[in-house]
Amino acid sequence: MSLAEESSALRRQIDALGEWFHNIDLNGVPTAPNHFLGDYPRVKWRCFADAIPADLAGKSVLDIGCNGGFYAIEMKRRGADRVVAVDSDERYLAQARFAAAQTGQAIEFRNLSVYDVGALGERFDVVLFLGVLYHLRHPLLALDLIRAHAARDLLVFQSMQRGSPEVAPVAEDYDFWKADHFAEPGYPKLHFIEHRYADDWTNWWVPNRACTEAMLRASGFGIVARPEEEVYVCRCAPLPPGAGAVHPVRPADPRRDAPTAEDEGL
């Protein structure tokens, strides 16, 4: 079979797997040559590739929402001992398995939602959570679960952002009657999309920059780098009060929680 015939056969196999969101070069044949964002996600990857260790030998990686497998493949190319890639869409998993096979990368694929990461029963040195948050109905819960069950050290996070890029100082507390801070451009805001955005009904929430950073901190991730405007490299940090709890315990307040005469049996 000639090279042209091999490429034509590969093209047919790629197309048979449906529309691809990840444009991946498979032996010279691109999976999504007409992507509306260009050579995506490679154009995004170039902006933050240097923020991830070039040598991942001895490391384990979890790619949450792996889509067509671009980032999982890149992690194996950096020598990661083990890469586990999960997605809840079987069509994307079929594409990712095919891409991994074509590139000769041994990757473990699982059909799992981010809400099910605890079922993996292990923590990973590097967790990729890229382009997923805004597709979730319960985004803060997802971050809490990653921190509680999946991340050992490094989280690489990316989310579409809209609204102001400003980050205003946020007070530790606000009086009930104070409300003007909610209108400040740099106050954390998570915009709710009731119907569709970019013709996609799975786009539910879009944070501004301040909200993105606040949610990461609130889930127990310390931001160590922002190599690209939507990308954050984080490390696991001590959990703040209430992180990961559906019904957080209210911290004791000596002004309000002092024992009463009734409590003391008087």
Long-range contacts (C-beta under 8 A, 24 or more apart in sequence): 10-102, 13-98, 14-98, 17-91, 17-94, 17-95, 17-98, 18-91, 18-95, 20-68, 20-95, 21-67, 21-68, 21-92, 22-67, 22-68, 22-69, 22-70, 22-95, 22-99, 23-70, 24-68, 24-69, 24-70, 24-73, 24-99, 24-103, 26-99, 26-102, 26-103, 27-102, 31-68, 31-95, 31-99, 32-68, 41-70, 41-71, 41-130, 41-131, 42-70, 44-158, 44-228, 44-231, 45-70, 45-71, 45-74, 47-227, 47-228, 47-231, 48-156, 48-158, 48-227, 48-228, 48-231, 48-233, 49-74, 50-227, 51-156, 51-225, 51-227, 51-231, 51-233, 52-78, 52-126, 52-154, 52-156, 52-233, 53-78, 54-78, 55-79, 56-80, 56-81, 56-125, 56-126, 57-81, 59-125, 59-126, 60-84, 60-122, 60-124, 60-125, 60-126, 61-124, 61-125, 61-126, 61-127, 61-128, 62-86, 62-117, 62-120, 62-124, 62-126, 62-127, 62-128, 62-150, 63-128, 63-130, 64-114, 64-117, 64-127, 64-128, 64-129, 64-132, 64-146, 64-150, 65-114, 65-129, 65-130, 65-131, 65-132, 65-135, 66-92, 66-93, 66-96, 66-109, 67-92, 67-95, 67-96, 67-131, 68-92, 68-95, 68-96, 68-99, 69-95, 69-96, 69-97, 69-99, 69-100, 69-107, 70-99, 71-128, 71-130, 72-96, 72-100, 72-105, 72-107, 72-128, 73-99, 73-100, 73-103, 73-105, 73-107, 75-126, 75-128, 76-100, 76-105, 76-106, 76-107, 77-105, 80-126, 82-108, 83-107, 83-108, 84-108, 84-109, 84-110, 84-120, 84-124, 85-109, 85-110, 86-110, 86-111, 86-112, 86-113, 86-114, 86-117, 86-120, 87-111, 87-112, 88-112, 88-113, 114-142, 114-145, 114-146, 115-141, 115-142, 115-145, 117-145, 117-146, 117-149, 117-150, 118-145, 118-148, 118-149, 118-150, 120-149, 120-150, 122-150, 123-149, 123-150, 123-151, 123-152, 124-150, 124-151, 124-152, 125-152, 125-153, 125-154, 126-153, 126-154, 126-156, 127-151, 127-154, 127-155, 127-156, 128-156, 129-155, 129-156, 129-157, 129-158, 130-156, 130-157, 130-158, 130-231, 131-158, 131-159, 131-160, 132-159, 133-157, 133-159, 133-205, 133-207, 134-159, 134-160, 134-203, 134-204, 134-205, 134-206, 134-207, 135-202, 135-203, 135-204, 136-204, 136-205, 137-204, 139-190, 139-204, 139-205, 139-215, 140-215, 140-218, 140-219, 143-215, 143-216, 143-218, 143-219, 143-221, 144-219, 144-220, 144-243, 144-244, 145-244, 146-219, 147-219, 147-220, 147-221, 147-236, 147-239, 147-243, 147-244, 148-244, 151-221, 151-236, 152-236, 153-235, 153-236, 154-233, 154-234, 154-235, 155-216, 155-221, 155-232, 155-233, 155-234, 155-235, 155-236, 156-231, 156-232, 156-233, 156-234, 157-216, 157-221, 157-231, 157-232, 157-233, 157-234, 158-228, 158-230, 158-231, 158-232, 159-206, 159-207, 159-212, 159-230, 160-203, 160-206, 160-230, 161-206, 161-207, 161-208, 161-209, 161-212, 161-229, 161-230, 162-191, 162-206, 162-207, 162-208, 163-189, 163-191, 163-206, 163-207, 163-208, 163-209, 164-208, 164-209, 164-210, 165-208, 165-209, 165-229, 166-209, 166-210, 167-209, 167-210, 167-213, 168-210, 170-210, 170-214, 186-210, 188-213, 188-214, 188-215, 190-215, 218-242, 218-243, 219-243, 219-244, 220-244
